[in-house]
Amino acid sequence: MSSKNVSPLFIFPEFRRFFNRSSISVTIQNYDNCTGCGICKDICPTVFAVDDDKVRILRQPTEEEREFVRLAKTTCPYDCIVVS
């Protein structure tokens, strides 16, 4: 057997979900500027909700929701969503 370093993810690809290196987090900035238009909620309702005319985050996005969250960030008219 070779002495090369082999990633465990190469040997056991089913473990990739535990080593999610491309995960993102979502926060709200400029909360006072939010008008509660609901565009973010319409794009990704599993992550965003609108209560009392303000956005709130229900939970952090999964890998499958990543692109929807980025789309919600770019369409927010008051730039209230931060994706990192």
N, C-alpha and C positions, 0 to 999 in steps of 0.2 A: 504494500500500500504506500502511496506517495505521502511525503511529509508536508505537502502544501497545505496552507490554511484554506479550509473549505467552510463557507458560511453555512450555519445550520439551516438557514432559510432555503438554501439550494437543495439540501438533503430532505427537509421537511417543509415543502411549500405551504402546507395547510397552517403553519404557524405565522405566516405573514400578517395575519390580522392582529396579532399581538405586538407586532413591531411596526406600527403604522408611522412611518417616518414623514409622511406628507400630511399629517393632520393639521388642521387649522383651528384657530379660536376666533370667536366673534365677540366684540364688545360694542357698546354704544358710546359715542362721543357727541358733544353738542346736543345733549339730551333736551335742552330748552328750545332748540331750534326745530325739533321734531313736531310736525303738524298732525301726525297720525293718519297720513294719507293711505297707508296700508299697502303700498306697492310691494314692500318687502314681504309682507304676510301673504300677498297674492302669489308671489314667486316661490316662496318656501314656507308654507304654513306649519311645517313641523318644527321649524327653528324660531320663527318670529310670530309674535302676537301683538295686537294693538288694544291697549286698555286705557281708558280715560284720555283718549287722543294722544297717546304716547306709545312708542314701540317698546316691547320688552322681549328678552330672549328666553325662550322656553327651555332650551338645552343647547349644548354645543353640537355642531353638525357632524354627521358621519362622513365617511369618505365619499359615499354616493351623492351626498348633498353639497359637496364642495363647490361645484360649478354654479349651482343655483344660488348659493350664498354670495359668491363673487358677482353674479349678475344682480342680485339685490343690492349689493354695495354700489355698483356702478349706476344703477337706476335711481338710487335715493336722491331726490332733488335737493336735499339740504346736507348731504354728505355726513350723515349721522352714524353710519355703520363702519366699523373698523375690522378688517380681516387681517389676522397675522398668523 
